[in-house]
Every structure is written in structure tokens, then in C-alpha cells.
């Protein structure tokens, strides 16, 4: 959700924050595809469920119908349209005539869950909005009904982070019914705002089809942990992922090939996964979609020189007042409004300056030299958040890294809308690096 000058006017708005990590947008003049909304931020947020539809996370016609009904730039409209669509789809899933067909049930429940997640996306400016928890409970129930009908049902697990004050929320997916077939396994984490339920559509379904076990997980700041445990992001992410590795190599040791254990980090997860890789030698490889060098630089580049000077001089009261006043007055474009809302909520602060200060801790420079395993570094040609950072990560890793640039319609942040190209590229690299699933190591 980049703040292009064509979207807004005036020096105040030009000074404001952009932090749309998981919903990066692009100008209509430079888009290589037909747009779903005249609001570039909402266009991206419509492209997300449309992309997930290839693995059952939505129905193309329903999403295009929602795009038609949403008022561009109106965040309330976006939420209301998807809330209605979610409820209508839930009713279809509950129709007794569908109950005898598990495929009908699965895809319909997955779609309902996806629509509830989209209805939630613009609500986080008011932490007391009851819909934040109500919609999430609905999406989790719908998603659980979906994974219960998989050929091998997915299973939610809660993994205590014994040295920390939180519990990791995870979902385990088996690729085989055999209880002693050791298969390659993906550990999959998202970033700034996407849910582990999204990871099923973007990473798990393609991996299961290729014979890979998967486990998705969430830690502090991410959707379910932020809600249920009231915790914001932490930079030392090994405290989150190491317990997941422990779980996989102990509870699932009979079905996991420990020599093909791969960590995936998506969006801000590109930083989080890199951090884990530096301190977790049991991993065989790491996939970063996309490469992240430092968060503060990504966000601060969206400030005017005047606003950045105010922040860096330590004039936090002025900085906060300027941003929050504009947000309250409804003067911000969608990308800035969403970015502020989501950033404050997920980092658990009411202060934009504190949010910026926290992002400075998310920098790989101090530990990237400790990463010893092979690393796939995704780079998006049209990236508008971590601009130039993927190459910097790959250069620092040297011969340990494979840098791949996704272009054209696959060139948006995290290859949103191009799931087939993303999956085949990742798995071609994994096959080359670690060996094909089912062939041993």
C-alpha cells in the first residue's frame, strides 16, 4: 500500500507512515494486470483471496462480485462486503445437501474462513471493536471444518515456549498416512498480518501435493497469539520457532526426515526466518519470501524528510500527534490508514514513534553471518516495501544464497496472485538442493 503522489495531496499526507508489509500496492499505471479496485491497496487485498482460490480459499466469481460491491477507499465497505460474503458462504457450507460431499464442504468452509479473514483486515484501528475477536472465532471454526475433511486431517497444536511467556499456535499437516515414512517437512511462518490459515493456501496445499509434511505456526504479534495472549511482536524470533523445531523432531520424529527440514518465512517472515536460521542449526535450508534486511529502512523511506527529521530528533510527541490526528480525521489514504492501524495493533503500542523504534530491532546485519545452511532468497520485481533488500540479504550470504527475482505478474510483494509460479520455483530449488520428496537424502 505504497503512498503514491497520485493518491493524495498536501504536505501533511506526504509525510505520513507507510507500513503495509503484507499488502504492498502499486500504481495503476504500472500494473501488469487488470485491477480489481481503483484503490491500489484494496486491489492488493482483493488479489489475496483471488490467489488463494486455486487451493480452495475462495471462489473467483464471489471475489469478483465483492470487488464490484466494495466502494474504493472505503474501509468499512470492504469489511461489510466480505462479512456478508463470509456469512452467505457459511450458510452454504451448513446446507444439509452439501454435507455428503466432503470436497464441497471443505472448499466452502475454506472460502468462508478466507472471507472472514478479509472482513477483519481493516478493523484494527479500534482495539475494542468486538468484531476483531468475533470474526476471528468464525474464521477459525470455518477453517477447522475445512482441514477436518482433508484426506489426512490437519491438527491444531499448542506448543509452549518454555523459556518465554507465550504459547505458539500451530497446525500440523501430514503428507502420508504411514506412521513410519520419514518425509521432508516445511515449517511455515508468516509476517506482519497474514494468518497461518493463509499459509495453508499459499504453501501447505502445494507442498502436500509434492509429498512434504507441513507445520504452520504463529507467535507474538501474529493474528491468533495477538488476540488470545495479548502480545505484540518480538525480534528474537528463535524463541518462537525453536519450540516448533523441538516439537517436529520429537513428537513427529517417526515421520520427519531430519535432513530435509526447511523453514519458510513470508513477508516480514523473511526477517523472522533469517533470525531463526542464525540460531537453529537443525534446519536443512531456509526459504525467504521475500528477503528482508531491515524493517526500519523499509518504513522510514515512506516518510518525508521533515517527518523523519522530527522522529530522529526525538520529538516523539509531535511525531505521534501529527500522524494520529490525520488518522482520526480520516485524511489518510487507505494504505497509510491500514498501515498505522495494523502496525500499532500488531506491535502492541498506541504510539507511532514507539512502533518505529521497535522496528529498528528487526535488522539481520548483526547475525546474518551465522546462517550456514542454503537459503532461497525471493526478490519481487515490483516490490514496494523492502525495496532492494533481498539482493542485500543474498549478497551478505554469499554462496549460501540463491537469489531469484520474480517478474511481471509474479513480481508483487510475496508473489501474491501468482501462487503456482511461487510454488514451482520454491520446490524446484528444494528438489535441487535437498533431493526430491520420497527419494531419500
Secondary structure, 3 states (H helix, E strand, C coil): CCCCCCCCCCHHHHCCCCCCHHHCCCCHHHCCCCCCCCCHHHHHHHHHHHHHHHHCCCCHHHHHHHHHHCCCCCHHHHHHHHHHHHHHHHHHHHCHHHCCCHHHHHHHHHHHHHHHHHHHCCCCCCCCCCHHHHHHHHHHHHHHHHHCCCCCCCEEEEEECCCCCCEEEEEEECCCCCCCCCEEEEEEECCCCCCHHHHHHHHHHHHHHCCCEEEEEECCCCHHHHHHHCCCCCCCCHHHHHHHHHHHHHHCCCCEEEEEEEEEEECCHHHHHHHHHHHCCCCCEEEEECCCCEHHHHHHCCCCHHHHHHHHCCCHHHHHHHHHHHHHCCCCCHHHHHHHHHHHHHCCCCCHHHHHHHHCCCECCCCHHHCCCEEEEEEECCCCCCCCHHHHHHHHHHHHEEEEEECHHHCCHHHCCCHHHHHHHHHHHHHHHHCCCCCCC
